[in-house]
Amino acid sequence: MLTKLTAALAALCLLTGTAFAQDGAKLTDPQIAHVAYTAGQIDIEAAKQALLKSANKAVRAFAEDMVRDHMAVNEQALDLVKKLNVTPEDNDTSRTLTEQAAAKHAELAKLDDAAFDRAYVANEIAYHKAVNSVLESTLIPSASNAELKSLLQTGLKVFQGHQQHAEDVASKFN
Amino acid sequence: MPLRRTLMPLAVVLMGMSAASAHAETIQIVMDKLIYIPAETSAKVGDTIEWINKDILVHTATATNGDWNVTIAPNKTERLILKKAGTIEYFCRFHPNMKGRIGVVPE
């Protein structure tokens, strides 16, 4: 499991190009729930930035889809943790994701028009790919609770769909 | 007599149903955990496709040839009457990893 976790985090480092700190221990269900929720929140924030900055119809439609889908999934995640009486627990993986997202947000804030659109969509592809990799190789296998595991599996399909959707949007840029 | 009175309307209803089904059927396709179930189905012109979305997300059934585009809200059902024969590939615009196919034969 440690090898898998390390490999997944290494993949995330490669994709995002930043160092990825973590304590090397297996994530617990409260930590996994926190990572999954954080990953969704980050994408909602990124989409909100796109909705403020972009005038591109396809980019705006994609961003609206991201807000709607990730809010729905996160609501379901909150319902589940409440039902299971689990308190999501902050951890190094969540913290690193948040730090990286803040850096990306600042980077994108400096761009405008087509440059912003391209960078936002490119980051959406890379981000969803990275999260999918962590979900597949680490979060899903580590989850103990069957309902949490099932929600993560559905989440993976949602994220994979978003990655493909982002790739479609990117392919239409001239 | 009471039995006859009970059965007569039922017989009328059943006759009506069989008459209708000879012409057109309703085919259900469930959307569950980002999968169209069944992913492949066959139908004939005039049949109704009923998409039942069991997910918490909005999905679409969008024909790749542009013939139709149905949006299905979470926990809702939407219908479409098939008007043209042919094999139609369709997907969800929001989750393009969702794919389905309907083979439509002439009436």
Interface residues (C-beta under 8 A of the other chain):
Chain A: D65 R68 D69 A72 V73 E75 Q76 Q153 T154 K157 V158 Q160 G161 H162 Q164 H165 D168
Chain B: K33 L34 I56 L57 V58 P74 C92 R93 F94 H95 P96 N97 M98
